[in-house]
Amino acid sequence: MSAFIVNPEHIAALAAYTQKAGNFGHAYNIMTKKEIFNGVENFCAVLANANVKSIADKYNKGKVDEADLMFAEECINKLGKFKSLLGCYNKETLTDADIYNMAQCLEYQCCEANDWFQTDAYWLITKIKGIAAGNMAKQAKVQWNYQAA
């Protein structure tokens, strides 16, 4: 499967999910030991730019096309569509399972970047997947530490 630029709505939805009440907290880049600025527009730009960089590194020898420079702005402009994920009413509803799968997809589309594991996007996607998976696992019998009976 070849890598591609995801739809702007895909990234906007993931960024909006990070702002859902009680969902996220702080995100850190473990490699740089720095917090990733917590803002829905910043998260949108981080994810969008990572997708563009990955495609550029894989197919264009690291060169970004002029049109790709506007991709983060396109994603940010789509945030309004996902107000339901920001705690407001909207007909569009994505489950934690949807978000997890979307994060998996974006991770695959971004992983061609030469420095992928050091990027804020890698750690942000890891955090999004962790929150979504944790929300899906709330019904599990073992919530943290397993103790045999």
Backbone torsions as a table, in degrees:
resi	resn	phi	psi	omega
1	MET	NA	135.7	179.2
2	SER	-92.3	155.5	-179.8
3	ALA	-78.6	152.6	-179.5
4	PHE	-150.0	166.5	174.1
5	ILE	-82.9	124.2	180.0
6	VAL	-73.1	169.7	176.4
7	ASN	-67.0	145.7	177.6
8	PRO	-56.2	-34.5	179.0
9	GLU	-63.8	-32.3	179.6
10	HIS	-60.4	-49.6	-179.5
11	ILE	-71.1	-39.8	178.9
12	ALA	-60.3	-40.4	179.8
13	ALA	-65.2	-42.2	178.8
14	LEU	-64.6	-41.9	178.6
15	ALA	-65.4	-41.9	179.3
16	ALA	-62.4	-38.4	179.2
17	TYR	-57.6	-34.5	-179.4
18	THR	-65.8	-19.8	-176.7
19	GLN	-98.2	-2.8	179.8
20	LYS	-60.1	133.3	-174.4
21	ALA	-50.2	128.4	176.5
22	GLY	72.0	7.9	-172.9
23	ASN	-86.9	-39.3	-156.3
24	PHE	-119.8	-51.1	-173.6
25	GLY	74.8	-133.9	-177.5
26	HIS	-109.7	152.2	175.4
27	ALA	-118.8	137.6	-178.1
28	TYR	-125.8	145.9	170.3
29	ASN	-91.8	107.0	-175.7
30	ILE	-65.3	-29.2	-179.5
31	MET	-72.5	-41.6	-178.9
32	THR	-90.3	-11.9	-177.8
33	LYS	62.0	33.5	-179.5
34	LYS	-126.9	148.5	174.8
35	GLU	-73.0	142.6	174.2
36	ILE	-86.4	123.6	-176.6
37	PHE	-49.4	121.0	-175.5
38	ASN	-85.3	96.3	174.9
39	GLY	-157.8	137.2	-173.7
40	VAL	-60.1	-38.4	179.0
41	GLU	-69.9	-38.4	176.8
42	ASN	-64.6	-45.4	178.9
43	PHE	-59.3	-40.8	177.9
44	CYS	-59.0	-47.8	-178.6
45	ALA	-65.3	-41.7	179.6
46	VAL	-59.2	-47.4	-178.2
47	LEU	-68.4	-43.6	-179.6
48	ALA	-63.2	-46.1	-178.5
49	ASN	-65.1	-33.5	177.4
50	ALA	-66.3	-40.0	178.8
51	ASN	-63.5	-45.1	179.0
52	VAL	-63.1	-45.1	-178.4
53	LYS	-62.6	-40.3	180.0
54	SER	-61.3	-45.2	179.5
55	ILE	-65.8	-40.7	178.7
56	ALA	-63.1	-43.5	-179.7
57	ASP	-66.1	-36.2	-177.5
58	LYS	-77.9	-44.1	-170.2
59	TYR	-110.4	-21.6	-171.4
60	ASN	-122.2	23.9	179.5
61	LYS	52.1	36.7	176.6
62	GLY	85.8	-2.4	-179.3
63	LYS	-87.0	131.3	179.5
64	VAL	-96.7	131.7	177.3
65	ASP	-70.8	155.0	179.5
66	GLU	-56.0	-44.6	-178.7
67	ALA	-63.0	-34.5	-178.9
68	ASP	-68.1	-22.7	178.6
69	LEU	-65.0	-23.0	-179.1
70	MET	-93.0	-2.7	-173.7
71	PHE	-62.5	-41.8	-179.9
72	ALA	-60.9	-41.0	178.9
73	GLU	-63.7	-39.7	176.2
74	GLU	-59.0	-44.3	-179.3
75	CYS	-63.9	-45.4	179.5
76	ILE	-60.5	-39.4	179.3
77	ASN	-65.2	-20.7	180.0
78	LYS	-87.4	-5.0	-176.8
79	LEU	-58.0	-35.4	-178.9
80	GLY	-58.4	-27.8	180.0
81	LYS	-66.0	-22.3	-173.3
82	PHE	-111.1	37.6	179.6
83	LYS	-61.1	-27.5	178.8
84	SER	-61.6	-33.1	178.0
85	LEU	-76.7	-16.0	177.6
86	LEU	-95.5	5.2	177.2
87	GLY	99.0	5.6	178.1
88	CYS	-108.0	164.7	-179.3
89	TYR	-74.5	137.1	173.0
90	ASN	-160.6	146.2	-179.2
91	LYS	-68.4	-23.9	-179.8
92	GLU	-78.2	117.1	178.7
93	THR	-127.2	125.7	177.8
94	LEU	-114.3	135.0	179.8
95	THR	-82.9	169.2	174.4
96	ASP	-60.4	-35.6	177.5
97	ALA	-65.3	-40.5	176.5
98	ASP	-61.0	-46.7	-178.8
99	ILE	-61.9	-44.1	179.1
100	TYR	-57.7	-49.1	-179.3
101	ASN	-64.0	-38.9	178.2
102	MET	-65.2	-38.9	177.7
103	ALA	-65.9	-40.2	176.4
104	GLN	-59.6	-44.8	179.6
105	CYS	-61.3	-49.2	-178.2
106	LEU	-63.5	-38.4	177.6
107	GLU	-57.7	-44.5	179.6
108	TYR	-63.7	-36.6	-179.2
109	GLN	-75.2	-17.1	-177.0
110	CYS	-103.2	-12.8	-167.5
111	CYS	-74.9	-3.0	179.2
112	GLU	-81.6	-7.9	179.0
113	ALA	-62.0	139.6	-176.2
114	ASN	-59.7	-30.3	-176.7
115	ASP	-115.9	32.4	-168.8
116	TRP	-47.8	-48.7	-174.3
117	PHE	-70.6	-13.7	177.9
118	GLN	-94.3	-6.6	-173.2
119	THR	-82.3	152.2	173.5
120	ASP	-60.6	-35.9	-178.9
121	ALA	-60.8	-42.0	179.0
122	TYR	-58.1	-47.5	-176.5
123	TRP	-72.9	-31.2	176.4
124	LEU	-68.6	-44.7	177.5
125	ILE	-63.8	-40.4	177.3
126	THR	-59.6	-41.9	179.0
127	LYS	-66.3	-44.8	179.0
128	ILE	-59.3	-46.2	179.2
129	LYS	-62.7	-40.0	179.5
130	GLY	-63.7	-43.3	178.7
131	ILE	-65.4	-46.3	-180.0
132	ALA	-61.9	-44.5	179.4
133	ALA	-64.4	-42.2	178.0
134	GLY	-61.4	-40.6	178.0
135	ASN	-65.9	-37.1	178.1
136	MET	-69.2	-27.8	-175.2
137	ALA	-92.2	8.4	-176.9
138	LYS	-61.0	-22.3	-179.7
139	GLN	-89.3	-0.6	-178.4
140	ALA	-65.5	147.7	177.1
141	LYS	-66.2	-40.5	178.8
142	VAL	-96.6	117.2	-178.3
143	GLN	-94.9	-24.9	-179.8
144	TRP	-150.0	-76.0	-174.9
145	ASN	-106.7	120.8	179.3
146	TYR	-76.1	133.0	174.4
147	GLN	-129.5	119.6	-179.0
148	ALA	-66.4	147.9	-179.2
149	ALA	-74.6	NA	NA
